[in-house]
Amino acid sequence: MNSDTELLFPLRLIPELRDLRGSEWQELIDRILSDQSPIEEELGFVLLMVELCSCTSCNSYSFRAIRGCTTCATSTILRFRDTDQELIRRFKKNTEEMAAFMSSKKVERTK
């Protein structure tokens, strides 16, 4: 298996995706990477990428795993056919889901 392959989208790849789309996308990435970003936003972004990249169906024998998470995530964002606004809408929905889940489980919100 490729040493760049993980079970789910890794946070370490977020900076790699910054310059792949327009200014709204870049602002979103900058916000997520800032020290002020709540954990719900980081998790919402991870969930967005897990959905877009189909991480849950990836396995060590798949072409995606062989290529690695960096290549998979980069090509997924570059090939995304909808607008940056749609990506941001999905991110916000996922962030709300993460916040609701954390609230229902009384999960501590620390970084």
VENNOR-V771716 format. One record per residue. N is the residue number from 1. OMEGA is omega in whole degrees, -180 to 180 (* if undefined). BURIAL is 1 if it has 9 or more other C-alpha atoms within 8 Angstrom, else 0. Layout:
n-><N & N>
omega-><OMEGA & OMEGA>
burial-><BURIAL & BURIAL>
//
This chain:
n-><1 & 2 & 3 & 4 & 5 & 6 & 7 & 8 & 9 & 10 & 11 & 12 & 13 & 14 & 15 & 16 & 17 & 18 & 19 & 20 & 21 & 22 & 23 & 24 & 25 & 26 & 27 & 28 & 29 & 30 & 31 & 32 & 33 & 34 & 35 & 36 & 37 & 38 & 39 & 40 & 41 & 42 & 43 & 44 & 45 & 46 & 47 & 48 & 49 & 50 & 51 & 52 & 53 & 54 & 55 & 56 & 57 & 58 & 59 & 60 & 61 & 62 & 63 & 64 & 65 & 66 & 67 & 68 & 69 & 70 & 71 & 72 & 73 & 74 & 75 & 76 & 77 & 78 & 79 & 80 & 81 & 82 & 83 & 84 & 85 & 86 & 87 & 88 & 89 & 90 & 91 & 92 & 93 & 94 & 95 & 96 & 97 & 98 & 99 & 100 & 101 & 102 & 103 & 104 & 105 & 106 & 107 & 108 & 109 & 110 & 111>
omega-><178 & 179 & 178 & -176 & 178 & -178 & 178 & -179 & -178 & 178 & -176 & -178 & -176 & 180 & -179 & -175 & -171 & -171 & -177 & -178 & -174 & -173 & 179 & 176 & -180 & 178 & 177 & -180 & 179 & -180 & -179 & -178 & -178 & 178 & -178 & -177 & 177 & -178 & 179 & 179 & 177 & 180 & 176 & 178 & 177 & 179 & 176 & -178 & 177 & 179 & -177 & -176 & -177 & -178 & -176 & 177 & 179 & 175 & -172 & 180 & -178 & 178 & 179 & -179 & 180 & 179 & 179 & -177 & -178 & -180 & -180 & -178 & -180 & -179 & 178 & -180 & 179 & -178 & -178 & -170 & -179 & -175 & 173 & 179 & 178 & 176 & -179 & 177 & 178 & 177 & -179 & 178 & -180 & 178 & 177 & 178 & 179 & 179 & 179 & 179 & -178 & 179 & -179 & -180 & -179 & 180 & 178 & -177 & 178 & 176 & *>
burial-><0 & 0 & 0 & 0 & 1 & 0 & 0 & 0 & 1 & 1 & 0 & 0 & 1 & 1 & 0 & 0 & 1 & 1 & 0 & 0 & 1 & 0 & 0 & 0 & 1 & 1 & 0 & 1 & 1 & 1 & 1 & 1 & 1 & 0 & 0 & 0 & 1 & 0 & 1 & 1 & 1 & 1 & 1 & 1 & 1 & 1 & 1 & 1 & 1 & 1 & 0 & 0 & 1 & 1 & 1 & 0 & 0 & 1 & 0 & 0 & 0 & 0 & 0 & 1 & 1 & 1 & 1 & 1 & 1 & 1 & 0 & 1 & 1 & 1 & 0 & 1 & 1 & 0 & 0 & 0 & 0 & 0 & 0 & 1 & 0 & 0 & 1 & 1 & 0 & 1 & 1 & 1 & 1 & 1 & 1 & 1 & 1 & 1 & 1 & 0 & 0 & 1 & 0 & 0 & 0 & 0 & 0 & 0 & 0 & 0 & 0>
//
